[in-house]
Amino acid sequence: MTSAHHLELRTFTDLGTVRGDLLDVYAEVRAPLLHLANYAVSAFGERLDRHGAEDGFQAVLAYVDEKPVGYVYGNQIKDGDRYWQRTEPTPSEKYTAHAAVALKEIGVRPAWRGKGIALRIHDAFLAGRSEPYVTLMVNPEAGDGKVHQLYRSWGYEDLGHSQPSPASPRLTVMIRPTR
């Protein structure tokens, strides 16, 4: 990214206004995996629609020259949520006694990676959140383990494991304080 490009972060709480941009960026970010059922654009669209209808939905997208180049989205989860029910071992009440924010997806188009955009949209996403903890799931094999290590460098710690669907790989559940 050169200084000629202006990065703009936009926050959305209504999926309808941003759904197309999320699908477009997702398709490029996950291009090498789209042949796998869990990563197909249609499967992502179904998850996105479900998450977009849940409490506390929020998305932050990064735009350069009006083109979306990265995104993060998530929603609020409470004790008893299927997110926590599928996490093994069962998370401590320290994390579940109050609502948490689940970061459901983050991605940056390949041409824009390595420029700090992922951290900027991550931090913008958390800036307005009131929940004490943020959690996410990561495929420990993604990027030969580099993605998992990146989240650790952002302050996340391993909490357990989850397999959200039969088509999903076994994921590592991570957590950190929101602030």
Secondary structure per residue as TSV (DSSP state, phi and psi in degrees):
chain	resnum	aa	ss	phi	psi
A	1	M	-	360.0	124.5
A	2	T	-	-97.5	171.1
A	3	S	T	-66.5	-14.2
A	4	A	T	-72.0	-17.3
A	5	H	S	-98.6	136.0
A	6	H	-	-107.0	119.5
A	7	L	E	-87.9	126.6
A	8	E	E	-123.5	130.4
A	9	L	E	-100.9	131.3
A	10	R	E	-125.8	135.9
A	11	T	E	-106.6	137.5
A	12	F	E	-131.6	141.9
A	13	T	S	-117.7	-1.1
A	14	D	-	-117.5	114.9
A	15	L	G	-60.8	-36.2
A	16	G	G	-56.1	-33.3
A	17	T	G	-78.3	-14.4
A	18	V	T	-132.2	0.3
A	19	R	H	-55.1	-46.3
A	20	G	H	-60.7	-43.1
A	21	D	H	-64.3	-39.9
A	22	L	H	-62.9	-44.2
A	23	L	H	-63.9	-40.9
A	24	D	H	-62.4	-48.0
A	25	V	H	-67.5	-43.1
A	26	Y	H	-54.8	-46.5
A	27	A	H	-59.0	-36.4
A	28	E	H	-78.6	-41.2
A	29	V	H	-61.6	-42.5
A	30	R	T	-99.4	13.1
A	31	A	G	-46.4	-44.6
A	32	P	G	-66.6	-15.3
A	33	L	G	-110.4	-2.3
A	34	L	T	-62.1	-18.7
A	35	H	T	-74.9	-14.8
A	36	L	S	-87.0	134.5
A	37	A	G	-52.0	-44.1
A	38	N	G	-66.5	-25.7
A	39	Y	G	-100.6	-3.8
A	40	A	S	-55.8	146.4
A	41	V	H	-57.7	-37.7
A	42	S	H	-63.9	-40.2
A	43	A	H	-66.1	-41.4
A	44	F	H	-62.3	-43.3
A	45	G	H	-59.4	-39.5
A	46	E	H	-65.1	-44.4
A	47	R	H	-64.0	-43.5
A	48	L	H	-59.4	-45.3
A	49	D	H	-62.1	-41.3
A	50	R	H	-64.7	-47.4
A	51	H	H	-65.7	-37.5
A	52	G	H	-64.9	-20.6
A	53	A	T	-93.4	-3.9
A	54	E	S	-89.1	160.0
A	55	D	T	-56.2	140.5
A	56	G	T	71.8	19.2
A	57	F	-	-60.5	137.6
A	58	Q	E	-153.9	141.7
A	59	A	E	-130.9	143.9
A	60	V	E	-124.0	125.8
A	61	L	E	-117.4	143.8
A	62	A	E	-100.1	130.6
A	63	Y	E	-120.7	140.0
A	64	V	E	-126.6	122.7
A	65	D	T	51.6	43.4
A	66	E	T	69.2	6.2
A	67	K	E	-104.6	129.8
A	68	P	E	-70.5	129.7
A	69	V	E	-117.7	-11.9
A	70	G	E	-165.9	160.0
A	71	Y	E	-153.9	159.3
A	72	V	E	-144.4	143.4
A	73	Y	E	-149.1	159.9
A	74	G	E	-171.7	-175.8
A	75	N	E	-154.5	173.4
A	76	Q	E	-80.9	141.3
A	77	I	E	-126.7	147.9
A	78	K	-	-123.0	168.4
A	79	D	T	-54.2	133.5
A	80	G	T	92.8	-9.9
A	81	D	-	-61.2	148.3
A	82	R	H	-58.2	-27.0
A	83	Y	H	-57.4	-50.4
A	84	W	H	-72.7	-34.9
A	85	Q	H	-62.5	-30.9
A	86	R	T	-90.2	-3.2
A	87	T	-	-86.1	128.7
A	88	E	B	-124.0	133.3
A	89	P	S	-69.6	166.8
A	90	T	-	-56.6	126.6
A	91	P	-	-63.8	149.7
A	92	S	-	-62.7	150.2
A	93	E	H	-59.2	-21.6
A	94	K	H	-52.5	-36.5
A	95	Y	H	-95.6	-25.5
A	96	T	H	-104.2	-10.7
A	97	A	S	-63.6	-28.1
A	98	H	S	-123.3	158.3
A	99	A	-	-57.8	145.6
A	100	A	E	-122.0	167.1
A	101	V	E	-106.5	130.9
A	102	A	E	-102.4	115.3
A	103	L	E	-79.1	109.3
A	104	K	E	-86.8	-29.6
A	105	E	E	-161.7	142.0
A	106	I	E	-144.4	139.8
A	107	G	E	-163.0	149.4
A	108	V	E	-132.7	133.9
A	109	R	-	-54.4	141.1
A	110	P	G	-51.0	-40.3
A	111	A	G	-66.1	-16.4
A	112	W	G	-110.4	6.6
A	113	R	T	-75.6	158.2
A	114	G	T	78.6	14.1
A	115	K	S	-118.0	10.5
A	116	G	S	82.0	8.0
A	117	I	H	-68.0	-42.4
A	118	A	H	-58.2	-45.5
A	119	L	H	-66.6	-39.1
A	120	R	H	-62.9	-44.4
A	121	I	H	-72.4	-34.2
A	122	H	H	-59.2	-50.9
A	123	D	H	-66.6	-36.3
A	124	A	H	-65.6	-38.8
A	125	F	H	-60.5	-44.2
A	126	L	H	-77.2	-22.9
A	127	A	H	-56.3	-37.0
A	128	G	T	-98.6	5.9
A	129	R	-	-84.9	144.4
A	130	S	-	-101.9	-11.1
A	131	E	-	-68.2	145.9
A	132	P	S	-73.1	-25.4
A	133	Y	E	-130.0	150.6
A	134	V	E	-120.5	137.6
A	135	T	E	-128.5	154.5
A	136	L	E	-150.6	164.8
A	137	M	E	-119.1	139.3
A	138	V	E	-134.0	141.0
A	139	N	-	-75.1	115.4
A	140	P	T	-63.2	-14.4
A	141	E	T	-90.5	-12.5
A	142	A	G	-57.9	129.4
A	143	G	G	59.6	33.8
A	144	D	G	55.1	37.5
A	145	G	G	89.9	-7.0
A	146	K	H	-67.5	-34.4
A	147	V	H	-65.9	-43.9
A	148	H	H	-58.1	-45.9
A	149	Q	H	-65.1	-36.4
A	150	L	H	-59.6	-46.9
A	151	Y	H	-63.3	-35.7
A	152	R	H	-62.2	-39.4
A	153	S	H	-67.7	-19.4
A	154	W	T	-89.3	4.7
A	155	G	T	99.8	2.5
A	156	Y	-	-78.4	147.1
A	157	E	E	-123.8	148.8
A	158	D	E	-65.3	135.9
A	159	L	E	-115.4	-31.5
A	160	G	E	171.7	-153.1
A	161	H	E	-136.1	159.3
A	162	S	E	-153.6	149.8
A	163	Q	-	-128.9	91.2
A	164	P	-	-59.2	-27.7
A	165	S	S	-150.4	162.4
A	166	P	T	-59.3	-28.9
A	167	A	T	-83.5	-12.5
A	168	S	S	-82.2	147.1
A	169	P	-	-70.9	165.9
A	170	R	-	-73.0	123.3
A	171	L	E	-108.0	153.2
A	172	T	E	-91.8	127.2
A	173	V	E	-90.3	128.9
A	174	M	E	-123.1	156.8
A	175	I	E	-150.2	155.1
A	176	R	E	-159.9	163.2
A	177	P	E	-63.6	146.6
A	178	T	-	-63.3	-37.2
A	179	R	-	-103.9	360.0
